[in-house]
Amino acid sequence: MGVTIKDWARVISPARVKLSEPLSRYTTMGVGGAADWLVCPNSVAELRRVINFVCANGLNYFVLGGGSNVLFSDAGFRGVVISTENLVGHARVSGTKLTILAGERLSRVLQIATNNNLSGLEWAVGIPARIGGATACNAGAFGHSLADVVAAVWVLRENEIVKLKPSECGFSYHSAELNTGDVVVKVEFNLERKSKPEIIGQMKEFFERRDKTQPKEPSSGCIFKRTENFPAGFLIDQAGLKGLSVGGARVSEIHANFIVNTGGATCADILKLIEIIRDEVKLKFGLKLTLEVLIKGETDDNNGRLSHPYNLQQI
């Protein structure tokens, strides 16, 4: 692995460095083998030192947010997973602007916004993401997205903190075109004034919609992106694949674009199910489904199915 805990101690407290840490504990799907190292910096300055350290030592790395849209291989991750879970606090409200560090969960951001009578994020209720990852993939639901309310994004880029305008983020459907290696460290939202009862009422409506249309079992959210003309879930449903199972992984009967962990699922189970879904939709409709979920980790089998580069992304 190239480095030791003594090496890490020069960069970050050993208490925030974990060796051979199971990644299933850090994703909403609850699957994945162990990372060689998992580190949890508690400031942007410490994050910068950690990234400099892993680059200087030639280590692969991946920046992990809430783990709500990523699958890790059963064989784990050879390198360093950097968790943003400690990059929290220091929220600032100025007029209708709300500035938040990347590690805050959307649920906490909603709480802060509501307490300050700020509206514009109610649709995000129930999304288990952190702000950094949610911004990096332009999280959205019910016809809304973060791009609608983002005023500025700060990224760590080549050892410098760079402030980006929304127009410089390349926001599109469930995507943002940031530079390779960029890490979102802080986001500013431009919201609008509303009364607290009105905001809470809207959140309740969105929560009820989500509760009726999305499964409650562990999942990674939507597996595939929408095609040009059809939602992926509609195509999967029309292909008759709801309820299809491989091992502990199953296509949800509630929303066909969700694969759920019914208990004991492996990443291999999920990948096999993804393969079947893609083949059936291609066969029946002539359409290719594109993954929305990220797949990271070491190759599990001889097919090289997970031979992805360890590019820097965060979810």
C-alpha positions as CSV (number, residue, x, y, z in Angstrom):
1,M,0.0,0.0,0.0
2,G,3.0,2.2,0.0
3,V,2.3,4.3,3.1
4,T,1.9,3.7,6.8
5,I,-0.2,5.2,9.6
6,K,3.0,7.0,10.7
7,D,3.1,8.7,7.2
8,W,-0.5,9.7,7.5
9,A,0.1,11.2,11.0
10,R,2.2,14.0,9.3
11,V,-0.9,15.0,7.4
12,I,-4.0,14.2,9.4
13,S,-4.8,12.8,12.9
14,P,-4.6,9.0,12.9
15,A,-8.0,9.0,14.6
16,R,-9.5,10.0,11.2
17,V,-7.6,7.4,9.2
18,K,-9.0,3.9,8.8
19,L,-7.2,0.9,7.3
20,S,-9.1,-1.7,5.3
21,E,-12.4,0.0,6.0
22,P,-15.5,-1.8,4.6
23,L,-17.2,0.6,2.1
24,S,-20.6,-1.0,2.6
25,R,-20.9,1.2,5.7
26,Y,-20.6,4.4,3.6
27,T,-23.1,3.8,0.8
28,T,-26.9,3.9,0.8
29,M,-27.0,0.5,-1.1
30,G,-24.9,-1.1,1.6
31,V,-22.5,-3.1,-0.6
32,G,-18.8,-2.9,-1.3
33,G,-15.5,-4.4,-0.1
34,A,-12.8,-2.6,1.8
35,A,-10.8,0.5,0.8
36,D,-7.1,0.3,1.5
37,W,-7.5,3.6,3.4
38,L,-10.4,5.7,4.3
39,V,-9.7,9.2,5.6
40,C,-12.0,11.9,6.9
41,P,-10.5,15.4,6.8
42,N,-12.2,17.9,9.1
43,S,-11.4,21.1,7.2
44,V,-10.8,22.3,3.6
45,A,-7.2,22.9,4.5
46,E,-6.8,19.4,5.7
47,L,-8.6,18.1,2.6
48,R,-6.0,19.9,0.5
49,R,-3.1,18.4,2.5
50,V,-4.6,14.9,2.1
51,I,-5.0,15.2,-1.6
52,N,-1.4,16.6,-1.9
53,F,-0.2,13.6,0.1
54,V,-2.0,10.9,-1.9
55,C,-0.8,12.5,-5.2
56,A,2.8,12.8,-4.0
57,N,2.7,9.1,-3.1
58,G,1.1,8.0,-6.3
59,L,-2.1,6.7,-4.7
60,N,-5.4,6.2,-6.4
61,Y,-8.2,8.2,-4.7
62,F,-11.9,8.9,-4.7
63,V,-13.8,11.7,-2.9
64,L,-16.9,10.3,-1.3
65,G,-19.9,12.3,-0.2
66,G,-23.1,10.7,1.1
67,G,-22.6,7.5,-0.9
68,S,-26.1,7.7,-2.4
69,N,-25.2,7.3,-6.1
70,V,-22.1,5.1,-6.1
71,L,-21.5,1.4,-6.0
72,F,-18.1,0.0,-4.8
73,S,-16.9,-3.4,-6.1
74,D,-17.0,-6.4,-3.8
75,A,-13.2,-6.5,-4.1
76,G,-13.0,-3.0,-2.6
77,F,-11.0,0.0,-3.6
78,R,-7.2,-0.1,-4.1
79,G,-6.2,3.3,-2.9
80,V,-7.7,6.0,-0.7
81,V,-11.3,7.0,-0.2
82,I,-11.6,10.5,1.1
83,S,-14.9,11.1,3.0
84,T,-16.3,14.6,3.2
85,E,-18.4,13.7,6.3
86,N,-16.5,16.1,8.6
87,L,-16.6,19.1,6.2
88,V,-19.6,20.6,8.0
89,G,-20.6,23.6,10.1
90,H,-19.9,27.3,9.4
91,A,-23.2,27.7,7.5
92,R,-23.7,31.4,6.7
93,V,-26.9,33.2,5.8
94,S,-26.8,36.7,4.2
95,G,-30.2,38.0,3.0
96,T,-31.5,35.2,0.7
97,K,-28.0,33.7,0.2
98,L,-27.1,30.5,2.1
99,T,-23.5,29.3,2.0
100,I,-22.7,25.7,3.0
101,L,-19.7,23.4,3.2
102,A,-19.6,20.3,1.0
103,G,-20.0,17.7,3.7
104,E,-23.4,18.9,5.0
105,R,-26.3,16.6,4.2
106,L,-29.2,18.0,2.2
107,S,-31.4,17.3,5.2
108,R,-29.3,19.6,7.3
109,V,-29.3,22.3,4.6
110,L,-33.1,22.1,4.4
111,Q,-33.3,22.5,8.2
112,I,-31.1,25.6,8.1
113,A,-33.0,27.1,5.2
114,T,-36.4,26.5,6.8
115,N,-35.3,28.0,10.1
116,N,-34.3,31.2,8.2
117,N,-37.5,31.3,6.1
118,L,-35.6,30.5,2.9
119,S,-37.3,28.5,0.1
120,G,-36.1,26.8,-3.0
121,L,-34.9,23.4,-1.9
122,E,-38.1,21.8,-0.6
123,W,-38.1,19.3,-3.5
124,A,-34.8,17.8,-2.1
125,V,-36.5,16.4,1.1
126,G,-35.5,12.8,1.5
127,I,-32.5,12.8,-0.8
128,P,-29.6,11.2,1.3
129,A,-26.8,13.2,-0.4
130,R,-24.2,15.6,0.8
131,I,-24.0,19.0,-0.8
132,G,-20.6,18.5,-2.5
133,G,-21.7,15.4,-4.3
134,A,-25.2,16.6,-5.0
135,T,-23.8,19.7,-6.7
136,A,-21.2,17.7,-8.6
137,C,-24.0,15.7,-10.2
138,N,-26.7,18.4,-10.2
139,A,-29.0,16.4,-8.1
140,G,-32.7,16.9,-8.9
141,A,-36.2,15.6,-8.5
142,F,-39.8,16.4,-9.5
143,G,-38.6,18.8,-12.2
144,H,-36.2,20.8,-10.0
145,S,-32.5,20.7,-9.6
146,L,-29.7,22.3,-7.6
147,A,-28.7,24.3,-10.7
148,D,-31.9,26.3,-10.3
149,V,-30.7,27.8,-7.0
150,V,-26.9,27.6,-7.1
151,A,-25.3,31.1,-6.9
152,A,-21.6,30.0,-6.7
153,V,-19.5,26.9,-6.3
154,W,-16.0,26.8,-4.7
155,V,-13.8,23.9,-5.9
156,L,-10.4,22.7,-4.9
157,R,-8.5,22.8,-8.2
158,E,-4.8,22.0,-8.5
159,N,-4.2,23.0,-4.9
160,E,-6.1,26.3,-5.2
161,I,-9.6,27.2,-4.1
162,V,-11.5,28.6,-7.2
163,K,-14.9,30.2,-7.1
164,L,-17.1,29.3,-10.1
165,K,-20.2,31.0,-11.4
166,P,-23.1,28.7,-12.2
167,S,-22.4,29.3,-15.9
168,E,-18.9,27.9,-15.4
169,C,-20.2,24.6,-13.8
170,G,-21.7,23.2,-17.0
171,F,-24.9,22.1,-15.3
172,S,-27.2,19.9,-17.3
173,Y,-29.6,17.0,-16.5
174,H,-28.1,15.2,-13.4
175,S,-24.7,16.4,-14.4
176,A,-22.1,19.2,-14.0
177,E,-19.0,19.5,-16.2
178,L,-16.3,20.4,-13.7
179,N,-12.6,20.0,-14.5
180,T,-11.2,16.6,-13.9
181,G,-9.9,16.6,-10.4
182,D,-12.1,19.4,-9.1
183,V,-13.5,18.8,-5.6
184,V,-16.5,20.8,-4.5
185,V,-15.7,22.3,-1.1
186,K,-18.4,25.0,-0.6
187,V,-21.7,26.0,-2.3
188,E,-23.8,29.2,-2.1
189,F,-27.5,29.1,-2.9
190,N,-29.7,32.0,-3.9
191,L,-33.1,31.2,-2.3
192,E,-36.3,33.2,-1.7
193,R,-38.2,34.4,1.3
194,K,-41.3,32.4,2.4
195,S,-43.0,31.7,5.7
196,K,-41.9,28.7,7.7
197,P,-45.4,27.1,7.6
198,E,-45.4,27.5,3.8
199,I,-42.0,25.9,3.4
200,I,-42.8,23.0,5.7
201,G,-46.1,22.4,3.8
202,Q,-44.2,22.2,0.5
203,M,-41.7,19.8,2.0
204,K,-44.5,17.6,3.3
205,E,-46.1,17.5,-0.2
206,F,-42.8,16.5,-1.8
207,F,-42.0,14.0,0.9
208,E,-45.4,12.3,0.4
209,R,-44.8,12.1,-3.4
210,R,-41.4,10.6,-2.8
211,D,-42.8,8.2,-0.2
212,K,-45.4,6.9,-2.7
213,T,-43.2,6.6,-5.8
214,Q,-39.8,5.4,-4.4
215,P,-38.9,2.2,-2.5
216,K,-37.9,2.2,1.1
217,E,-35.3,-0.6,0.9
218,P,-31.6,0.3,0.6
219,S,-30.8,1.6,-2.9
220,S,-28.5,3.9,-4.9
221,G,-31.3,6.0,-6.3
222,C,-32.0,5.9,-10.0
223,I,-29.6,3.5,-11.7
224,F,-30.0,4.8,-15.3
225,K,-30.3,8.2,-16.9
226,R,-33.4,9.2,-18.8
227,T,-33.2,8.5,-22.5
228,E,-33.9,11.3,-25.0
229,N,-37.7,10.5,-25.1
230,F,-38.5,8.2,-22.3
231,P,-37.7,7.8,-18.5
232,A,-35.6,4.7,-17.9
233,G,-38.1,3.5,-15.4
234,F,-40.9,3.5,-17.9
235,L,-38.8,1.4,-20.4
236,I,-37.8,-1.1,-17.7
237,D,-41.4,-1.4,-16.5
238,Q,-42.6,-2.0,-20.1
239,A,-40.0,-4.6,-20.6
240,G,-41.6,-6.5,-17.7
241,L,-38.6,-6.4,-15.4
242,K,-40.2,-5.2,-12.2
243,G,-39.5,-7.6,-9.4
244,L,-36.6,-9.4,-11.3
245,S,-34.0,-10.5,-8.8
246,V,-30.4,-11.6,-8.9
247,G,-29.2,-12.8,-5.5
248,G,-30.1,-10.1,-3.0
249,A,-30.6,-7.4,-5.6
250,R,-34.1,-6.8,-7.1
251,V,-35.7,-4.3,-9.5
252,S,-38.1,-2.4,-7.3
253,E,-41.8,-3.0,-7.9
254,I,-42.5,0.6,-6.9
255,H,-40.1,2.3,-9.2
256,A,-38.4,0.2,-12.0
257,N,-35.4,2.5,-12.2
258,F,-34.4,1.5,-8.6
259,I,-32.5,-1.6,-7.8
260,V,-32.9,-2.4,-4.1
261,N,-30.9,-4.5,-1.7
262,T,-33.3,-7.0,-0.2
263,G,-30.6,-8.2,2.2
264,G,-27.2,-9.6,1.5
265,A,-26.9,-8.2,-2.0
266,T,-23.4,-8.0,-3.5
267,C,-22.1,-5.5,-6.1
268,A,-21.8,-8.5,-8.4
269,D,-25.5,-9.2,-8.0
270,I,-26.3,-5.6,-8.9
271,L,-24.0,-5.5,-11.9
272,K,-25.5,-8.7,-13.3
273,L,-29.0,-7.2,-12.9
274,I,-27.9,-4.0,-14.6
275,E,-26.6,-6.2,-17.5
276,I,-29.9,-8.0,-17.8
277,I,-31.9,-4.8,-17.8
278,R,-29.7,-3.2,-20.4
279,D,-29.9,-6.2,-22.7
280,E,-33.7,-6.5,-22.4
281,V,-34.4,-2.8,-23.0
282,K,-32.1,-2.9,-26.0
283,L,-33.8,-6.0,-27.3
284,K,-37.3,-4.8,-26.9
285,F,-36.9,-1.0,-27.7
286,G,-33.6,-0.7,-29.5
287,L,-32.5,1.8,-26.9
288,K,-29.3,1.8,-24.8
289,L,-29.6,2.8,-21.2
290,T,-26.8,4.9,-19.7
291,L,-25.7,4.5,-16.1
292,E,-26.4,7.3,-13.7
293,V,-24.9,5.5,-10.7
294,L,-21.1,5.5,-10.5
295,I,-19.2,2.2,-10.2
296,K,-15.9,2.3,-8.5
297,G,-13.4,-0.3,-7.3
298,E,-11.1,-3.1,-8.2
299,T,-12.1,-5.6,-10.9
300,D,-14.0,-8.5,-9.4
301,D,-13.8,-11.0,-12.2
302,N,-11.9,-11.9,-15.3
303,N,-14.3,-9.9,-17.5
304,G,-12.8,-6.5,-16.4
305,R,-16.3,-5.2,-15.7
306,L,-15.0,-2.7,-13.2
307,S,-11.8,-1.7,-14.9
308,H,-12.6,2.0,-14.5
309,P,-10.0,4.7,-14.0
310,Y,-9.9,6.1,-10.5
311,N,-11.0,9.6,-11.6
312,L,-12.0,12.0,-8.9
313,Q,-15.7,12.3,-8.4
314,Q,-18.0,12.7,-5.4
315,I,-21.5,11.7,-4.6
